[in-house]
Amino acid sequence: MRDAIARALCWALSLLTPRRPGRHSAEYLAAQPKAPGTAPTTPWSRPWTGPTKEEAAACFQRQADITLERRVVEQRQRAAALATLGVDYPYTYEGAPFPRSSFTASGVAA
């Protein structure tokens, strides 16, 4: 019974409101006026606007330098924290005047 009532109600409403084609239907798109001489735009119709190879390489190099600096700072902080506990941390850096092996008695880093 509910089905028949719902169908009758839909039919009555369809008589009261005129139906127009939806915005994405073929009828609606066919009815729209088209500007003369306009071609569909494609991504290939304009030149590349992204970074060049050199700019990308420079960006990656900056990122690698920042990562290296961050690692050095973390290693220094770890060495300082262990020094407060009395632990000798074999911390060296590039260009250090002493080798890493000089931190241990046997010459082998732990």
ZAGULUM-142143 format. One record per residue: residue number from 1; residue in one letter; x, y, z of N, C-alpha, C, O in turn. Coordinates in steps of 0.2 Angstrom, whole numbers, plus 5000, padded with zeros to 4 digits. Atoms other than C-alpha are relative to their C-alpha. Layout:
% ZAGULUM-142143
+-----+----+------+------+------+------+------+------+------+------+------+------+------+------+
!   i ! aa !  nxx !  nyy !  nzz ! caxx ! cayy ! cazz !  cxx !  cyy !  czz !  oxx !  oyy !  ozz !
+-----+----+------+------+------+------+------+------+------+------+------+------+------+------+
! NUM !  a !    X !    Y !    Z !    X !    Y !    Z !    X !    Y !    Z !    X !    Y !    Z !
...
+-----+----+------+------+------+------+------+------+------+------+------+------+------+------+
***
This chain:
% ZAGULUM-142143
+-----+----+------+------+------+------+------+------+------+------+------+------+------+------+
!   i ! aa !  nxx !  nyy !  nzz ! caxx ! cayy ! cazz !  cxx !  cyy !  czz !  oxx !  oyy !  ozz !
+-----+----+------+------+------+------+------+------+------+------+------+------+------+------+
!   1 !  m ! 5004 ! 4994 ! 5000 ! 5000 ! 5000 ! 5000 ! 5004 ! 5006 ! 5000 ! 5003 ! 5011 ! 4997 !
!   2 !  r ! 4996 ! 4994 ! 5000 ! 5014 ! 5012 ! 5004 ! 5003 ! 5001 ! 4994 ! 5004 ! 5007 ! 4992 !
!   3 !  d ! 4997 ! 4999 ! 5007 ! 5022 ! 5009 ! 4987 ! 4995 ! 5003 ! 4995 ! 4998 ! 5008 ! 4992 !
!   4 !  a ! 5005 ! 4997 ! 5004 ! 5006 ! 5014 ! 4978 ! 4999 ! 5007 ! 5002 ! 4999 ! 5012 ! 4997 !
!   5 !  i ! 5000 ! 4993 ! 4997 ! 5005 ! 5030 ! 4989 ! 5006 ! 5004 ! 4997 ! 5005 ! 5009 ! 4995 !
!   6 !  a ! 4993 ! 4996 ! 5001 ! 5023 ! 5035 ! 4986 ! 5000 ! 5001 ! 4992 ! 5002 ! 5006 ! 4990 !
!   7 !  r ! 5000 ! 4999 ! 5007 ! 5021 ! 5032 ! 4967 ! 4995 ! 5005 ! 4998 ! 4996 ! 5009 ! 4993 !
!   8 !  a ! 5005 ! 4995 ! 5002 ! 5005 ! 5042 ! 4966 ! 5002 ! 5007 ! 5002 ! 5001 ! 5012 ! 4998 !
!   9 !  l ! 4998 ! 4994 ! 4998 ! 5013 ! 5056 ! 4976 ! 5006 ! 5003 ! 4995 ! 5006 ! 5009 ! 4994 !
!  10 !  c ! 4994 ! 4998 ! 5004 ! 5029 ! 5056 ! 4965 ! 4997 ! 5002 ! 4993 ! 4999 ! 5007 ! 4990 !
!  11 !  w ! 5004 ! 4998 ! 5007 ! 5017 ! 5057 ! 4949 ! 4997 ! 5006 ! 5001 ! 4998 ! 5010 ! 4996 !
!  12 !  a ! 5004 ! 4994 ! 4999 ! 5007 ! 5071 ! 4956 ! 5005 ! 5006 ! 5001 ! 5004 ! 5011 ! 4998 !
!  13 !  l ! 4995 ! 4995 ! 5000 ! 5023 ! 5081 ! 4960 ! 5003 ! 5001 ! 4994 ! 5005 ! 5007 ! 4992 !
!  14 !  s ! 4997 ! 4999 ! 5007 ! 5030 ! 5078 ! 4943 ! 4996 ! 5004 ! 4996 ! 4998 ! 5007 ! 4991 !
!  15 !  l ! 5004 ! 4996 ! 5005 ! 5015 ! 5086 ! 4935 ! 5000 ! 5007 ! 5003 ! 5000 ! 5012 ! 4998 !
!  16 !  l ! 4999 ! 4993 ! 4998 ! 5017 ! 5101 ! 4946 ! 5006 ! 5004 ! 4999 ! 5006 ! 5010 ! 4998 !
!  17 !  t ! 4994 ! 4997 ! 5001 ! 5035 ! 5104 ! 4944 ! 5003 ! 4998 ! 4993 ! 5003 ! 4992 ! 4992 !
!  18 !  p ! 4997 ! 5002 ! 5006 ! 5042 ! 5104 ! 4926 ! 5007 ! 4998 ! 5001 ! 5011 ! 5001 ! 5005 !
!  19 !  r ! 4993 ! 5003 ! 4999 ! 5058 ! 5094 ! 4924 ! 5004 ! 5003 ! 4995 ! 5003 ! 5004 ! 4989 !
!  20 !  r ! 4995 ! 4997 ! 5004 ! 5073 ! 5102 ! 4917 ! 5006 ! 4995 ! 5000 ! 5007 ! 4991 ! 5005 !
!  21 !  p ! 4994 ! 5005 ! 5000 ! 5089 ! 5092 ! 4912 ! 5005 ! 5002 ! 5005 ! 5006 ! 5008 ! 5006 !
!  22 !  g ! 4995 ! 4998 ! 4995 ! 5102 ! 5091 ! 4925 ! 5006 ! 5003 ! 4997 ! 5007 ! 5003 ! 4991 !
!  23 !  r ! 4994 ! 4996 ! 5003 ! 5118 ! 5101 ! 4923 ! 5005 ! 4995 ! 4997 ! 5009 ! 4998 ! 4993 !
!  24 !  h ! 4995 ! 5005 ! 5003 ! 5128 ! 5085 ! 4918 ! 4997 ! 4996 ! 4995 ! 5000 ! 4991 ! 4993 !
!  25 !  s ! 5003 ! 5004 ! 5005 ! 5116 ! 5078 ! 4906 ! 5002 ! 5002 ! 4993 ! 5004 ! 5008 ! 4992 !
!  26 !  a ! 4999 ! 4999 ! 5007 ! 5118 ! 5077 ! 4888 ! 4996 ! 5006 ! 4997 ! 4998 ! 5010 ! 4993 !
!  27 !  e ! 5005 ! 4995 ! 5002 ! 5103 ! 5088 ! 4885 ! 5002 ! 5007 ! 5002 ! 5002 ! 5012 ! 4998 !
!  28 !  y ! 4998 ! 4994 ! 4997 ! 5109 ! 5102 ! 4896 ! 5007 ! 5003 ! 4997 ! 5007 ! 5008 ! 4995 !
!  29 !  l ! 4994 ! 4998 ! 5003 ! 5127 ! 5102 ! 4889 ! 4999 ! 5002 ! 4992 ! 5002 ! 5006 ! 4990 !
!  30 !  a ! 5001 ! 4998 ! 5007 ! 5120 ! 5102 ! 4871 ! 4997 ! 5007 ! 4999 ! 4997 ! 5010 ! 4994 !
!  31 !  a ! 5004 ! 4994 ! 5000 ! 5109 ! 5117 ! 4875 ! 5004 ! 5006 ! 5001 ! 5002 ! 5012 ! 5000 !
!  32 !  q ! 4995 ! 4994 ! 4998 ! 5124 ! 5128 ! 4881 ! 5003 ! 5003 ! 4994 ! 5005 ! 4999 ! 4989 !
!  33 !  p ! 4996 ! 4997 ! 5006 ! 5131 ! 5140 ! 4868 ! 5007 ! 5000 ! 5001 ! 5010 ! 5000 ! 5007 !
!  34 !  k ! 4993 ! 5001 ! 5000 ! 5149 ! 5137 ! 4864 ! 5003 ! 5006 ! 4997 ! 5001 ! 5009 ! 4992 !
!  35 !  a ! 4997 ! 4995 ! 5003 ! 5161 ! 5151 ! 4861 ! 5004 ! 4998 ! 4994 ! 5007 ! 4993 ! 4994 !
!  36 !  p ! 4997 ! 5002 ! 5006 ! 5168 ! 5151 ! 4843 ! 5008 ! 5000 ! 5001 ! 5011 ! 5004 ! 5004 !
!  37 !  g ! 4993 ! 5000 ! 5000 ! 5186 ! 5146 ! 4841 ! 5004 ! 4997 ! 5007 ! 5010 ! 4998 ! 5008 !
!  38 !  t ! 4997 ! 5002 ! 4994 ! 5189 ! 5139 ! 4859 ! 5001 ! 4992 ! 4999 ! 4996 ! 4988 ! 4998 !
!  39 !  a ! 4998 ! 5008 ! 5000 ! 5198 ! 5122 ! 4860 ! 5000 ! 4998 ! 5007 ! 5001 ! 5002 ! 5011 !
!  40 !  p ! 5000 ! 5003 ! 4993 ! 5197 ! 5111 ! 4875 ! 5008 ! 5001 ! 5002 ! 5012 ! 5000 ! 4999 !
!  41 !  t ! 4993 ! 4999 ! 4997 ! 5212 ! 5115 ! 4887 ! 5003 ! 4993 ! 5002 ! 4999 ! 4989 ! 5005 !
!  42 !  t ! 4997 ! 5006 ! 4998 ! 5224 ! 5101 ! 4889 ! 5007 ! 5002 ! 5004 ! 5009 ! 5007 ! 5004 !
!  43 !  p ! 4994 ! 4998 ! 4996 ! 5239 ! 5100 ! 4901 ! 5006 ! 5001 ! 4995 ! 5011 ! 5004 ! 4997 !
!  44 !  w ! 4995 ! 5000 ! 5004 ! 5250 ! 5099 ! 4886 ! 5000 ! 5007 ! 4996 ! 5005 ! 5008 ! 4992 !
!  45 !  s ! 5000 ! 4994 ! 5004 ! 5245 ! 5116 ! 4879 ! 5004 ! 5006 ! 5003 ! 5005 ! 5011 ! 4999 !
!  46 !  r ! 4996 ! 4995 ! 4997 ! 5255 ! 5126 ! 4891 ! 5007 ! 4997 ! 5002 ! 5007 ! 4991 ! 5003 !
!  47 !  p ! 4993 ! 5002 ! 4998 ! 5274 ! 5125 ! 4895 ! 5000 ! 4998 ! 5007 ! 4996 ! 4999 ! 5012 !
!  48 !  w ! 4998 ! 5003 ! 4993 ! 5281 ! 5116 ! 4911 ! 5001 ! 5006 ! 5004 ! 5005 ! 5011 ! 5003 !
!  49 !  t ! 4999 ! 4995 ! 4995 ! 5279 ! 5128 ! 4926 ! 5003 ! 4998 ! 5006 ! 5004 ! 5002 ! 5011 !
!  50 !  g ! 4997 ! 5003 ! 4994 ! 5287 ! 5117 ! 4939 ! 5007 ! 5002 ! 5000 ! 5010 ! 5006 ! 4996 !
!  51 !  p ! 4993 ! 4999 ! 5000 ! 5305 ! 5118 ! 4945 ! 5004 ! 4997 ! 4995 ! 5002 ! 4991 ! 4993 !
!  52 !  t ! 4996 ! 5003 ! 5005 ! 5319 ! 5115 ! 4934 ! 5004 ! 4994 ! 5004 ! 5004 ! 4994 ! 5010 !
!  53 !  k ! 4996 ! 5005 ! 4997 ! 5331 ! 5101 ! 4937 ! 5005 ! 5002 ! 5005 ! 5007 ! 4999 ! 5010 !
!  54 !  e ! 4995 ! 4997 ! 4996 ! 5344 ! 5112 ! 4944 ! 4997 ! 5003 ! 5007 ! 5000 ! 5002 ! 5012 !
!  55 !  e ! 5004 ! 4998 ! 4994 ! 5331 ! 5120 ! 4956 ! 4999 ! 4994 ! 5005 ! 4999 ! 4995 ! 5011 !
!  56 !  a ! 5001 ! 5006 ! 4996 ! 5326 ! 5103 ! 4962 ! 5006 ! 4997 ! 5003 ! 5006 ! 4995 ! 5009 !
!  57 !  a ! 4994 ! 5003 ! 4997 ! 5344 ! 5097 ! 4965 ! 5002 ! 5004 ! 5005 ! 5004 ! 5002 ! 5010 !
!  58 !  a ! 4998 ! 4995 ! 4995 ! 5347 ! 5113 ! 4975 ! 4996 ! 4999 ! 5006 ! 4998 ! 4999 ! 5012 !
!  59 !  c ! 5004 ! 5002 ! 4995 ! 5332 ! 5109 ! 4985 ! 5001 ! 4994 ! 5004 ! 5001 ! 4994 ! 5010 !
!  60 !  f ! 4998 ! 5006 ! 4997 ! 5337 ! 5092 ! 4989 ! 5006 ! 5000 ! 5004 ! 5007 ! 4997 ! 5009 !
!  61 !  q ! 4994 ! 4999 ! 4997 ! 5354 ! 5097 ! 4993 ! 4999 ! 5004 ! 5007 ! 5003 ! 5002 ! 5012 !
!  62 !  r ! 5001 ! 4996 ! 4994 ! 5348 ! 5110 ! 5006 ! 4996 ! 4995 ! 5005 ! 4998 ! 4996 ! 5011 !
!  63 !  q ! 5003 ! 5005 ! 4996 ! 5337 ! 5096 ! 5013 ! 5005 ! 4996 ! 5003 ! 5005 ! 4994 ! 5009 !
!  64 !  a ! 4995 ! 5004 ! 4997 ! 5352 ! 5085 ! 5015 ! 5004 ! 5003 ! 5005 ! 5006 ! 5000 ! 5010 !
!  65 !  d ! 4996 ! 4996 ! 4995 ! 5362 ! 5099 ! 5023 ! 4997 ! 5001 ! 5007 ! 5000 ! 5000 ! 5012 !
!  66 !  i ! 5004 ! 4999 ! 4993 ! 5348 ! 5102 ! 5036 ! 5000 ! 4994 ! 5004 ! 5001 ! 4994 ! 5010 !
!  67 !  t ! 5000 ! 5007 ! 4996 ! 5347 ! 5083 ! 5040 ! 5007 ! 4999 ! 5003 ! 5007 ! 4997 ! 5009 !
!  68 !  l ! 4993 ! 5001 ! 4997 ! 5366 ! 5082 ! 5042 ! 5001 ! 5005 ! 5006 ! 5003 ! 5002 ! 5012 !
!  69 !  e ! 4999 ! 4995 ! 4994 ! 5366 ! 5098 ! 5054 ! 4996 ! 4997 ! 5006 ! 4998 ! 4997 ! 5011 !
!  70 !  r ! 5004 ! 5003 ! 4994 ! 5351 ! 5090 ! 5064 ! 5003 ! 4994 ! 5003 ! 5003 ! 4994 ! 5009 !
!  71 !  r ! 4996 ! 5006 ! 4997 ! 5361 ! 5074 ! 5066 ! 5006 ! 5002 ! 5004 ! 5007 ! 4999 ! 5009 !
!  72 !  v ! 4994 ! 4998 ! 4996 ! 5376 ! 5083 ! 5072 ! 4998 ! 5003 ! 5007 ! 5001 ! 5002 ! 5012 !
!  73 !  v ! 5003 ! 4997 ! 4994 ! 5366 ! 5093 ! 5085 ! 4997 ! 4995 ! 5004 ! 4999 ! 4995 ! 5010 !
!  74 !  e ! 5003 ! 5006 ! 4996 ! 5357 ! 5077 ! 5091 ! 5006 ! 4996 ! 5003 ! 5006 ! 4994 ! 5009 !
!  75 !  q ! 4994 ! 5004 ! 4997 ! 5374 ! 5068 ! 5093 ! 5004 ! 5004 ! 5005 ! 5006 ! 5002 ! 5010 !
!  76 !  r ! 4997 ! 4996 ! 4994 ! 5381 ! 5083 ! 5103 ! 4996 ! 5000 ! 5006 ! 4999 ! 5000 ! 5011 !
!  77 !  q ! 5004 ! 5000 ! 4994 ! 5366 ! 5083 ! 5114 ! 5001 ! 4993 ! 5004 ! 5001 ! 4993 ! 5010 !
!  78 !  r ! 4999 ! 5007 ! 4997 ! 5368 ! 5064 ! 5117 ! 5006 ! 5000 ! 5004 ! 5006 ! 4997 ! 5009 !
!  79 !  a ! 4994 ! 5001 ! 4997 ! 5386 ! 5066 ! 5121 ! 5000 ! 5005 ! 5006 ! 5003 ! 5002 ! 5011 !
!  80 !  a ! 5001 ! 4996 ! 4994 ! 5382 ! 5080 ! 5133 ! 4996 ! 4997 ! 5006 ! 4998 ! 4997 ! 5012 !
!  81 !  a ! 5005 ! 5004 ! 4995 ! 5368 ! 5070 ! 5142 ! 5004 ! 4994 ! 5003 ! 5004 ! 4993 ! 5009 !
!  82 !  l ! 4996 ! 5006 ! 4998 ! 5380 ! 5055 ! 5143 ! 5005 ! 5002 ! 5005 ! 5007 ! 4999 ! 5010 !
!  83 !  a ! 4994 ! 4997 ! 4996 ! 5394 ! 5066 ! 5150 ! 4998 ! 5002 ! 5007 ! 5001 ! 5001 ! 5012 !
!  84 !  t ! 5002 ! 4998 ! 4994 ! 5383 ! 5072 ! 5164 ! 4999 ! 4993 ! 5005 ! 4999 ! 4994 ! 5011 !
!  85 !  l ! 5001 ! 5007 ! 4996 ! 5380 ! 5053 ! 5169 ! 5007 ! 4997 ! 5001 ! 5008 ! 4992 ! 5004 !
!  86 !  g ! 4993 ! 5003 ! 4999 ! 5399 ! 5050 ! 5168 ! 5002 ! 4995 ! 4995 ! 5007 ! 4991 ! 4995 !
!  87 !  v ! 4999 ! 5004 ! 5005 ! 5398 ! 5040 ! 5152 ! 5004 ! 5003 ! 4994 ! 5002 ! 5009 ! 4992 !
!  88 !  d ! 4996 ! 4997 ! 5005 ! 5412 ! 5043 ! 5139 ! 4997 ! 4998 ! 4993 ! 4997 ! 4992 ! 4991 !
!  89 !  y ! 5003 ! 5002 ! 5007 ! 5403 ! 5044 ! 5122 ! 5005 ! 5002 ! 4995 ! 5007 ! 5007 ! 4994 !
!  90 !  p ! 4995 ! 4999 ! 5005 ! 5414 ! 5042 ! 5107 ! 4997 ! 5005 ! 4994 ! 4996 ! 5003 ! 4989 !
!  91 !  y ! 5002 ! 4994 ! 5005 ! 5409 ! 5059 ! 5098 ! 5005 ! 5003 ! 4996 ! 5010 ! 5005 ! 4999 !
!  92 !  t ! 4995 ! 4996 ! 5004 ! 5419 ! 5065 ! 5084 ! 4996 ! 5004 ! 4994 ! 4990 ! 5003 ! 4993 !
!  93 !  y ! 5003 ! 4996 ! 5006 ! 5415 ! 5076 ! 5069 ! 5006 ! 5001 ! 4995 ! 5012 ! 4999 ! 4996 !
!  94 !  e ! 4995 ! 5000 ! 5006 ! 5423 ! 5079 ! 5052 ! 5005 ! 5006 ! 5001 ! 5003 ! 5011 ! 5003 !
!  95 !  g ! 4994 ! 4995 ! 4999 ! 5440 ! 5088 ! 5054 ! 5002 ! 5000 ! 5007 ! 5005 ! 5005 ! 5009 !
!  96 !  a ! 4998 ! 5000 ! 4992 ! 5442 ! 5083 ! 5073 ! 5007 ! 4999 ! 5000 ! 5010 ! 4995 ! 4996 !
!  97 !  p ! 4992 ! 5001 ! 4999 ! 5460 ! 5084 ! 5079 ! 5001 ! 4993 ! 5003 ! 5007 ! 4991 ! 5004 !
!  98 !  f ! 4999 ! 5007 ! 4997 ! 5458 ! 5066 ! 5087 ! 4995 ! 4995 ! 4997 ! 4989 ! 4997 ! 4996 !
!  99 !  p ! 5004 ! 5005 ! 5003 ! 5451 ! 5050 ! 5081 ! 4995 ! 4997 ! 5005 ! 4995 ! 4998 ! 5011 !
! 100 !  r ! 5005 ! 5003 ! 4996 ! 5436 ! 5041 ! 5087 ! 5002 ! 4995 ! 5005 ! 5000 ! 4994 ! 5011 !
! 101 !  s ! 4997 ! 5005 ! 4996 ! 5446 ! 5027 ! 5094 ! 5004 ! 5002 ! 5006 ! 5005 ! 4998 ! 5011 !
! 102 !  s ! 4996 ! 4997 ! 4995 ! 5455 ! 5038 ! 5106 ! 4996 ! 5001 ! 5006 ! 4998 ! 5002 ! 5012 !
! 103 !  f ! 5004 ! 4999 ! 4994 ! 5440 ! 5038 ! 5118 ! 5000 ! 4994 ! 5004 ! 4998 ! 4995 ! 5010 !
! 104 !  t ! 5000 ! 5006 ! 4996 ! 5442 ! 5020 ! 5124 ! 5007 ! 4998 ! 5002 ! 5012 ! 5000 ! 4998 !
! 105 !  a ! 4993 ! 5002 ! 4998 ! 5456 ! 5012 ! 5133 ! 5003 ! 4995 ! 4996 ! 5009 ! 4996 ! 4995 !
! 106 !  s ! 4997 ! 5005 ! 5005 ! 5458 ! 4998 ! 5121 ! 5001 ! 5002 ! 4993 ! 5004 ! 4999 ! 4989 !
! 107 !  g ! 5000 ! 4997 ! 5007 ! 5456 ! 5009 ! 5106 ! 4995 ! 4997 ! 4995 ! 4995 ! 4999 ! 4990 !
! 108 !  v ! 5006 ! 5002 ! 5004 ! 5440 ! 5000 ! 5100 ! 4994 ! 5004 ! 5003 ! 4993 ! 5003 ! 5009 !
! 109 !  a ! 5006 ! 4997 ! 4998 ! 5424 ! 5010 ! 5101 ! 4995 ! 4995 ! 5002 ! 4994 ! 4990 ! 4998 !
! 110 !  a ! 5005 ! 5005 ! 4998 ! 5410 ! 5002 ! 5110 ! 4994 ! 5001 ! 4997 ! 4989 ! 4998 ! 4998 !
+-----+----+------+------+------+------+------+------+------+------+------+------+------+------+
***
